Amino acid sequence: MVVTCFGHLMSHYNMLVFPALILPLAGLMKLPMTDVLGLSFWMYLLFGVMALPWGMAGDKWGGRTLILIMFVGSGVSGLAAAFCLDSPKLIEVALASMGLFSAVYHPIGFGLISKGVSRMTVALGYNAVFGGLGLVTAPVITGLTVWISGPQAAFFVLALLNGLGVLIAVLLPLDESPLAESEKTEGNNGMLGAFVILLVAMMLGGIAERGVTVILPSYLELRGQGIFQWFSGSLGIPISRNLVATSVASLVYAVGMMGQYVGGHIGQRFECRHSYLVFHTICIPAVILMSFTQNIPLVFTSFVYLFFLLGMQPIENTLVAEYAPRRLLHSAYGLKFVLVFGVGSLAIKMIERVDSVWGIEATFIALGLVSVLLVATILVLIGWTNRSVHEPADQPEEAFAGKLDGKCVSGG
């Protein structure tokens, strides 16, 4: 679990360094914020679309080698970005490389956990907490590093942390116990329809998550001037708005990390589909309110939104393990993250368009509409699986044998 947890932390840390650098890089390169934001498109796209190929490789070759590839490739990509800050094109290439290698973790790490842990939803919750820790630490460490030494140092720190990951992966054991023969042949292909509907829901969730994580530090910097003034007056020392905004963003992600812990235990205790619905329903008013608030009210609405948006992840990943064929778990998670992170990267283009036409506040209205579609899709999923449970003649019996870890059952 140590290797998979640190891998989850770093996969999100790698992706969250750049959003904290958007405004500093815009000043350094003398480019509009939206142009700098666009440099990350290929990074987030590859982070998503490469999940399935990495997952297929994991089903064939196992996880240890691929986890090492992730740490080495991401570290080298960070070093490359550090040395080409004067060239937007080269930064774009370095960021794309970082997305390519960081994409290893999700299909490999979640597949390893889902195969080998009995209380899976709780284990996924703990693992999600470390992913949340990556969200928390990336903005504040990056903001502090930029304040002390500039943007280049932030990429050096990223490379150093990935180097630490290499040492952890080499020195600590990684459980890659093969599936028993009964598990290899055990099928739940009768739930294929439910898995397809779940994929649509997860794709919409990916757009929402990528949209808020890529814009939140900059949005807090632009809409949190009162917070900055309070910090400046209280501390009595010169402090940058970027550092204050990235620190507040880290606090918001810390609340989201708590949501992941809570979500893991709720998924263990209550029916997963309904928990999934409740979490995403609460997201709708919270994200819309973010469009109309600033300073402290904005922070509190961000708390609510990220708590439930990130908190549903252990529940969602348990549903993937329930509906997908067990012998193809790495590939199933890979397909999930192609949609969550690959299609989710379109959120960047959506934000660019909405910001240029209606302003940055309107991006959260757009994210609210995405959540409305997501909730509608979950209702379809619940209706589909309820109908499937009441039509056992059309489905293999083992498809409805119950959940892998107790309360989180698919029907009823």
Secondary structure by P-SEA (a helix, b strand, c coil): caaaaaaaaaaaaaaaccccaaaaaaaaacccaaaaaacaaaaaaaaccaaaaaaaaaaccccaaaaaaaaaaaaaaaaaaaaccccaaaaaaaaaaaaaaacccaaaaaaaaaacccaaaaaaaaaaaaaaaaaaaaaaaaaaaaacccaaaaaaaaaaaaaaaaaaaacbbbbbccccccccccccccaaaaaaaaaaaaaaaaaaaaaaaacaaaaaaaacaaaaaaaaaaacccccaaaaaaaaaaaaaaaaaaaaaaaaaaaacccaaaaaaaaaaaaaaaaaaaaccccaaaaaaaaaaaaccccaaaaaaaaaaaaccccaaaaaaaaaaaaacccccaaaaaaaaaaacccccaaaaaaaaaaaaaaaaaaaaaaaaaaaaacccccccccccccccccccccc
